[in-house]
Amino acid sequence: MATQLAMDSLKTILVELGIPPELLQKEARLHQELQLDSTEIVEISLGLKRRLGISLKLESRQDLTLAQVAVIIEAAMLGQSTAENP
């Protein structure tokens, strides 16, 4: 369930940034296929903070796929819930 929430949240943020929904496939790369620049990557991080309350730094030089970003989001969500409920 966390994986689906992570992917849905990511896709919603990307659509809000103007990315056409038909481009949002799991294997789409942030830079290569979606043509996101560093400002848009920061916007994704800010959107995740607002929506899910998680802090992520996605500004790496790696060209991550949406699936890879969703796994990172899921791990952050699980880490946050563990920190809240020790």
Backbone as numpy.savetxt, mean C-alpha at the origin, in Angstrom:
# Nx Ny Nz CAx CAy CAz Cx Cy Cz
-8.07 -12.43 5.80 -8.88 -11.24 5.80 -8.02 -9.98 5.80
-6.92 -10.00 6.57 -6.04 -8.83 6.63 -5.43 -8.55 5.26
-5.12 -9.62 4.50 -4.54 -9.43 3.18 -5.53 -8.73 2.25
-6.79 -9.13 2.30 -7.80 -8.49 1.45 -8.02 -7.04 1.86
-8.05 -6.77 3.16 -8.19 -5.40 3.64 -7.01 -4.56 3.20
-5.82 -5.12 3.27 -4.61 -4.41 2.85 -4.68 -4.08 1.37
-5.04 -5.06 0.54 -5.12 -4.83 -0.91 -6.23 -3.85 -1.26
-7.39 -3.99 -0.62 -8.50 -3.08 -0.88 -8.15 -1.65 -0.51
-7.50 -1.47 0.63 -7.10 -0.13 1.07 -6.08 0.47 0.10
-5.12 -0.34 -0.31 -4.11 0.11 -1.26 -4.76 0.53 -2.58
-5.65 -0.30 -3.09 -6.31 0.02 -4.36 -7.16 1.28 -4.25
-7.85 1.46 -3.13 -8.66 2.66 -2.94 -7.79 3.90 -2.97
-6.66 3.86 -2.29 -5.74 5.00 -2.27 -5.22 5.28 -3.67
-4.87 4.24 -4.42 -4.34 4.43 -5.76 -5.40 5.02 -6.70
-6.63 4.59 -6.57 -7.71 5.17 -7.39 -7.89 6.64 -7.04
-7.81 6.97 -5.75 -7.90 8.36 -5.32 -6.76 9.21 -5.89
-5.62 8.58 -6.16 -4.49 9.27 -6.77 -4.63 9.39 -8.29
-5.70 8.80 -8.83 -5.95 8.92 -10.26 -5.51 7.74 -11.11
-5.13 6.65 -10.46 -4.72 5.46 -11.21 -5.99 4.71 -11.65
-6.11 4.40 -12.94 -7.29 3.67 -13.40 -7.40 2.28 -12.75
-8.58 1.93 -12.26 -8.76 0.65 -11.56 -8.32 -0.57 -12.38
-8.47 -0.50 -13.70 -8.10 -1.66 -14.52 -6.60 -1.93 -14.52
-5.78 -0.97 -14.10 -4.34 -1.19 -14.01 -3.92 -1.82 -12.69
-4.83 -1.91 -11.74 -4.49 -2.34 -10.39 -4.56 -3.86 -10.23
-3.61 -4.52 -10.85 -3.46 -5.96 -10.74 -2.41 -6.28 -9.69
-2.48 -7.45 -9.08 -1.56 -7.83 -8.01 -0.09 -7.72 -8.42
0.20 -8.03 -9.68 1.59 -8.03 -10.12 2.04 -6.71 -10.75
1.17 -5.70 -10.73 1.54 -4.38 -11.27 2.60 -3.75 -10.37
3.65 -3.24 -10.99 4.74 -2.60 -10.24 4.45 -1.11 -10.08
4.79 -0.60 -8.89 4.48 0.79 -8.57 5.10 1.78 -9.57
6.35 1.56 -9.91 7.04 2.51 -10.80 6.86 2.13 -12.28
7.16 0.89 -12.61 7.17 0.47 -14.01 5.78 0.52 -14.64
4.81 -0.16 -14.07 3.48 -0.20 -14.68 2.60 0.98 -14.29
2.63 1.37 -13.02 1.72 2.41 -12.55 2.31 3.82 -12.67
3.61 3.89 -12.96 4.28 5.17 -13.20 4.17 6.14 -12.01
4.24 5.61 -10.79 4.16 6.46 -9.60 5.51 7.12 -9.33
5.46 8.39 -8.93 6.69 9.07 -8.56 6.83 9.07 -7.03
7.90 9.64 -6.53 8.17 9.58 -5.09 7.09 10.31 -4.28
6.54 11.38 -4.81 5.47 12.10 -4.10 4.23 11.22 -3.96
3.90 10.49 -4.99 2.74 9.60 -4.93 2.97 8.43 -3.98
4.21 7.96 -3.90 4.53 6.90 -2.96 4.34 7.40 -1.53
4.74 8.63 -1.26 4.52 9.23 0.06 3.02 9.37 0.32
2.26 9.73 -0.70 0.80 9.85 -0.56 0.17 8.50 -0.18
0.70 7.42 -0.73 0.22 6.08 -0.36 0.46 5.85 1.14
1.67 6.17 1.59 2.01 5.99 3.01 1.09 6.81 3.90
0.83 8.05 3.50 -0.06 8.92 4.28 -1.49 8.38 4.28
-1.94 7.88 3.15 -3.28 7.31 3.06 -3.43 6.09 3.95
-2.40 5.27 4.01 -2.43 4.08 4.88 -2.45 4.49 6.34
-1.75 5.55 6.68 -1.76 6.05 8.05 -3.17 6.52 8.42
-3.82 7.26 7.51 -5.17 7.76 7.78 -6.19 6.63 7.85
-6.12 5.69 6.92 -7.12 4.63 6.83 -6.95 3.52 7.86
-5.69 3.10 8.03 -5.44 1.91 8.85 -4.64 2.20 10.13
-4.15 3.42 10.25 -3.38 3.77 11.45 -1.99 3.15 11.49
-1.46 2.79 10.32 -0.13 2.19 10.27 0.86 3.14 9.59
2.09 3.07 10.02 3.14 3.89 9.42 4.07 3.00 8.61
4.18 3.31 7.34 5.07 2.56 6.44 5.95 3.51 5.67
7.16 3.08 5.41 8.04 3.82 4.52 8.18 2.98 3.26
7.58 3.45 2.19 7.63 2.72 0.92 8.58 3.38 -0.07
9.32 4.37 0.38 10.15 5.16 -0.53 11.47 4.49 -0.89
11.45 3.19 -1.05 12.68 2.49 -1.41 12.91 2.57 -2.91
14.07 2.16 -3.32 14.37 2.14 -4.75 13.83 0.88 -5.42
13.33 -0.05 -4.62 12.76 -1.26 -5.18 11.43 -0.93 -5.85
11.19 -1.56 -6.97 9.91 -1.39 -7.67 8.99 -2.52 -7.24
8.27 -2.31 -6.14 7.43 -3.33 -5.55 6.14 -3.53 -6.35
5.63 -4.75 -6.29 4.31 -5.03 -6.87 3.25 -4.69 -5.83
2.00 -4.58 -6.29 0.91 -4.34 -5.35 0.82 -5.48 -4.34
1.04 -6.71 -4.78 0.99 -7.86 -3.87 2.07 -7.74 -2.79
3.26 -7.31 -3.15 4.33 -7.14 -2.17 3.99 -6.04 -1.17
3.42 -4.95 -1.67 3.03 -3.86 -0.77 1.93 -4.33 0.17
0.98 -5.11 -0.34 -0.10 -5.63 0.51 0.45 -6.51 1.64
1.47 -7.30 1.36 2.10 -8.14 2.39 2.77 -7.25 3.44
3.41 -6.18 3.02 4.04 -5.24 3.95 2.98 -4.57 4.82
1.87 -4.18 4.20 0.76 -3.56 4.95 0.21 -4.55 5.97
-0.01 -5.79 5.53 -0.56 -6.81 6.42 0.37 -7.03 7.62
1.67 -7.10 7.37 2.63 -7.30 8.46 2.58 -6.13 9.44
2.44 -4.92 8.92 2.36 -3.74 9.79 1.07 -3.77 10.61
-0.03 -4.21 9.98 -1.31 -4.32 10.69 -1.21 -5.35 11.81
-0.60 -6.48 11.53 -0.44 -7.53 12.53 0.48 -7.08 13.65
1.55 -6.38 13.30 2.47 -5.85 14.30 1.80 -4.83 15.19
0.93 -4.03 14.61 0.22 -3.01 15.38 -0.76 -3.67 16.35
-1.49 -4.69 15.89 -2.46 -5.35 16.77 -1.75 -6.10 17.90
-0.58 -6.63 17.61 0.21 -7.31 18.64 0.70 -6.30 19.69
1.11 -5.12 19.22 1.59 -4.08 20.14 0.44 -3.56 21.01
-0.76 -3.52 20.46 -1.91 -3.03 21.21 -2.42 -4.06 22.20
-2.21 -5.35 21.91 -2.70 -6.43 22.76 -1.56 -7.35 23.16
-0.66 -6.91 24.03 0.51 -7.74 24.38 0.13 -9.00 25.12
